[in-house]
Amino acid sequence: MSGAVPSLPTRGDAVLVGLNLIDGVEPEPRDGVALVIADGRIARVTTPGDAVTGAERVIDLDGAFVMPGLINMHTHFSLSLPGSGGDAVSSLSPHELSLYMADGARRTLLSGVTTVRCVAEKGGADFALRRAIAAGHVPGPRIYTAGRALCCTGGHGFDSDDTLECDGADAFARGVRSQVKAGADLIKLMISGGIAGEHEEITTPQLTREEMAAAISTAHAWGRKVTAHAGPAAIIAEAVALGLDCVEHGYELTPEVARLMAEHGTALVPTLVVTRASAFFDDLGVPAWMQQRSLGAGPRHMASYRHALDAGVEVLLGSDMPPFWNFEGTSAVVRELEHMQAGGLAAPDAVRAATAAPARWLGAEGHLGTLTPGAWADLVVTPGDPMADVSALRDLDLVMKGGVVVRDDRGRVRGAFA
């Protein structure tokens, strides 16, 4: 028996009509246009009055809003927090873990997230998952991954193999090279304590200046950006001065450090939902000490986020929680966007923080994050206008990746594989 391995379609052709287009470039939605998709990419955006002929598959969206698929910049498909839920994940065999992560990738795609940035995954399974999705063996978003995050001995996340313990500048340089060798698209550092570390505080600095400098300079030499799990302002300021490209969480920014980030072009992925996630923690059996630390950090976390907005720091969408998680009446990724808007980010800017801005950080501008000629036809459809209120994404009912419909709640299209 021979032949090619059967796979899911990874590219499609279609014409979308009857839509309001949010293309990620223009400040307002446009009606009267059509999207012509060929071989998985946007071939043409028609202007009103243009005739669209010869299309084999025309999808009428009946006035719905179409925007680029969401890009989630803080994802863990192998997340295992303290508690019974995390223990169950940690006990999975490598084969079981791969299947668990593949299911999470499928559910993430169906939630409207068409690209993710993984920022610490177990055992190298993220690289296998990235290849399997690209080959069409399993459905999932496009993956950019940091591989294993680098921490100091006993540092944040040390008790899972989604981190690699390093000590000293030379060890951190080797750690960076090891992840580049494995196929990492970026590097993640754990430069402070965090919510999930029982024997640390959010404010605990964990890397020396020399260790951070070695990791950042080595990563940059290899053409990789660096992001850092970080809470306290002082260690963030030191890392930013050394060339850090992005901060995760940023629980305790000050106006001065936020201005420094803006001056250096350092982005922030605030993950506001993680300090407002009591129901999620209950689902996973997270212990009381972690819940108290998380919820107690919430007000300062929001104030930190507002400092970043006031300073003009570029903020990017990232949920940390599984994007698809059924949470407070919607998905975790939509809830994060709602928190970002409620914290002071105007809805159009929140949409950009979920689409075009992450694409630029990833070096994928022109390919992801917009619906313009040449870009991948990764998109979501919703009856309401997310540019007026991101809560419109609660009613998301169609997802397309590479021109292939993967979710179609209204039955507009036949052949979706969701």
Secondary structure, DSSP 8 states (H G I E B T S, - for coil): --S----------EEEEEEEE--SSSSS-EEEEEEEEETTEEEEE--TT----S-S-EEEEEEEEEEE-EEEEEE-TT---SSHHHHHHHT--HHHHHHHHHHHHHHHHHTTEEEEEE---STTHHHHHHHHHHHTSS---EEEE--SEEE-TT-TTTTSTTEEE--SHHHHHHHHHHHHHHT-SEEEEE-B--TT-TTS-TT-B-S-HHHHHHHHHHHHHTT-EEEEEEEEHHHHHHHHHTT--EEEEEEE--HHHHHHHHHHT-EEE--GGGGS-HHHHHHHT--HHHHHHHHHHHHHHHHHHHHHHHHT--B----SS-TT-EETTEEHHHHHHHHHHHTT--HHHHHHHTTHHHHHHTT-BTTBSS-STTSB--EEEESS-TTT-GGGGGG--EEEETTEEEEETT--SS----
